[in-house]
């Protein structure tokens, strides 16, 4: 028997039917931020929205359950309804996970919602924009991943118009798909790696942005595949090219009026950032090593967070726990227009729900305790010696996943944000990931040592 629909859900169903939608996807993410879902005929939309679709968490990464546990249920968010631009017979819903009729403690989307509720209790809305960098490549007959255009070979390909035009067909298909969803793309370009691109679109509240980010990765992969290529969201697929970031552009707005509370044109430090914004920065810097475990979550992430390692010279990626003005050598940057803070350590492999929750919680702590980060760094941070950095009290960001997850494990903020269940699951999963990598004998070791001694 079909469930009785509320007037709002009936209107949604009728609208979807009129657009040719046949199936609905009750989607959620695993620990990696990757979409998982069941497909439901639209005639059963009512049951699906009430939580009819059940999932065994033990079958997935980071849905911490035993095989004997009761299944978790998806409760789709009607406001997230997104018709797939490449297949309009399907509509996608971001969902919260429930267990036994109540919110599941370790649901990634639920973890972000708890952090947002803390912000709301302080009178804030957390606005977030994420810059999406990614590679789209083709596979050669001998299995190599190479740029699609054979002219995409410049040592400094950033902003290369020829490289962009050579990929115009599928890049614009992605952009038009984003705009068809109302995301308001305002620029896109060829990035600093051969075969690498970036799309920039309007910021929104953090929950909606996290939903969009997870859908974006799915969409780009599907569009690339349609053209016979593949998209990679690996942070650093090539040792000699720039990696793919996912810079978080953050601000707090007044919950009632929507006014940007990070903007201050009279800022005495000259960055057009308010006192509240500086307090937010100080909180993020305090917890930066632990935050890195969620915004740079893979072994490969830390091969991006180096000063040099691309054909174009510097990598543009941060390596120190510091902030500055419109200066890209800091972890946190205040762009020229002011009024927001950009975290440059985040990469495209992050789970946006967990990353946003951790960084928001840290920023709110800075506001509660009225912390001050000191003056911004306006100089090139890459050029300092270790002795000079030590004298200034500037720490390195974690230099590998092992350091990051150790920092995550010992920082009380982590369990406070994640909840005990996800805190343990995340720590154990990522520690195991690091251990597997650390004990792996790489090609580099074989080439260097096999016949050396």
HUPEUR-V457036 format. One record per residue. RES is the residue in one small letter. PHI is phi in whole degrees, 0 to 359 (NA if undefined). Layout:
res: <RES:RES>
phi: <PHI:PHI>
//
This chain:
res: <x:x:x:x:x:x:x:x:x:x:x:x:x:x:x:x:x:x:x:x:x:x:x:x:x:x:x:x:x:x:x:x:x:x:x:x:x:x:x:x:x:x:x:x:x:x:x:x:x:x:x:x:x:x:x:x:x:x:x:x:x:x:x:x:x:x:x:x:x:x:x:x:x:x:x:x:x:x:x:x:x:x:x:x:x:x:x:x:x:x:x:x:x:x:x:x:x:x:x:x:x:x:x:x:x:x:x:x:x:x:x:x:x:x:x:x:x:x:x:x:x:x:x:x:x:x:x:x:x:x:x:x:x:x:x:x:x:x:x:x:x:x:x:x:x:x:x:x:x:x:x:x:x:x:x:x:x:x:x:x:x:x:x:x:x:x:x:x:x:x:x:x:x:x:x:x:x:x:x:x:x:x:x:x:x:x:x:x:x:x:x:x:x:x:x:x:x:x:x:x:x:x:x:x:x:x:x:x:x:x:x:x:x:x:x:x:x:x:x:x:x:x:x:x:x:x:x:x:x:x:x:x:x:x:x:x:x:x:x:x:x:x:x:x:x:x:x:x:x:x:x:x:x:x:x:x:x:x:x:x:x:x:x:x:x:x:x:x:x:x:x:x:x:x:x:x:x:x:x:x:x:x:x:x:x:x:x:x:x:x:x:x:x:x:x:x:x:x:x:x:x:x:x:x:x:x:x:x:x:x:x:x:x:x:x:x:x:x:x:x:x:x:x:x:x:x:x:x:x:x:x:x:x:x:x:x:x:x:x:x:x:x:x:x:x:x:x:x:x:x:x:x:x:x:x:x:x:x:x:x:x:x:x:x:x:x:x:x:x:x:x:x:x:x:x:x:x:x:x:x:x:x:x:x:x:x:x:x:x:x:x:x:x:x:x:x:x:x:x:x:x:x:x:x:x:x:x:x:x:x:x:x:x:x:x:x:x:x:x:x:x:x:x:x:x:x:x:x:x:x:x:x:x:x:x:x:x:x:x:x:x:x:x:x:x:x:x:x:x:x:x:x:x>
phi: <NA:289:289:287:266:292:303:293:290:297:295:297:298:297:296:294:299:294:263:87:287:248:227:244:252:271:251:215:241:272:297:274:81:267:289:234:196:241:258:229:303:299:296:254:303:299:297:298:292:273:102:286:270:249:222:272:298:296:276:235:282:78:247:293:216:274:296:270:284:296:293:271:242:275:242:297:267:303:291:266:308:223:286:296:299:268:204:290:279:241:239:255:235:288:229:265:265:239:226:54:84:232:305:283:306:263:291:300:293:293:297:295:296:294:295:294:294:298:296:297:296:266:92:244:252:265:265:218:239:238:278:258:251:197:255:239:226:241:257:280:298:267:87:275:264:226:302:293:272:284:264:275:232:299:289:237:275:299:64:294:291:300:296:291:294:296:248:303:302:276:297:290:296:296:298:294:295:297:291:295:267:84:275:61:294:247:192:207:202:281:270:279:248:296:86:252:223:222:240:238:222:299:287:200:295:298:294:296:295:296:300:295:297:294:291:302:299:298:295:296:297:291:292:299:297:300:268:86:248:219:260:235:249:292:297:218:287:230:295:258:232:297:276:258:273:215:306:271:255:237:203:251:243:296:301:271:259:80:296:289:273:267:264:214:294:260:308:292:273:78:254:57:240:281:301:300:297:293:297:300:302:299:294:294:297:302:255:306:301:291:301:304:299:255:267:226:267:241:306:290:305:278:276:273:277:226:284:235:143:223:297:275:115:288:271:71:262:281:227:238:275:199:225:205:282:283:233:279:266:257:296:248:236:256:302:306:286:71:80:203:235:253:264:266:279:291:238:288:269:287:275:294:293:288:297:294:295:294:288:294:299:295:296:295:298:299:289:300:267:52:285:232:278:82:282:288:273:255:262:285:290:294:268:286:277:299:295:294:295:297:297:275:74:265:268:286:294:308:263:201:299:300:294:295:288:294:294:298:293:266:272:302:299:299:291:298:281:281:87:303:293:288:303:293:297:292:299:292:295:286:296:293:300:295:297:297:292:296:268:285:269:273:299:301:294:298:295:276:246:305:244:281:268>
//
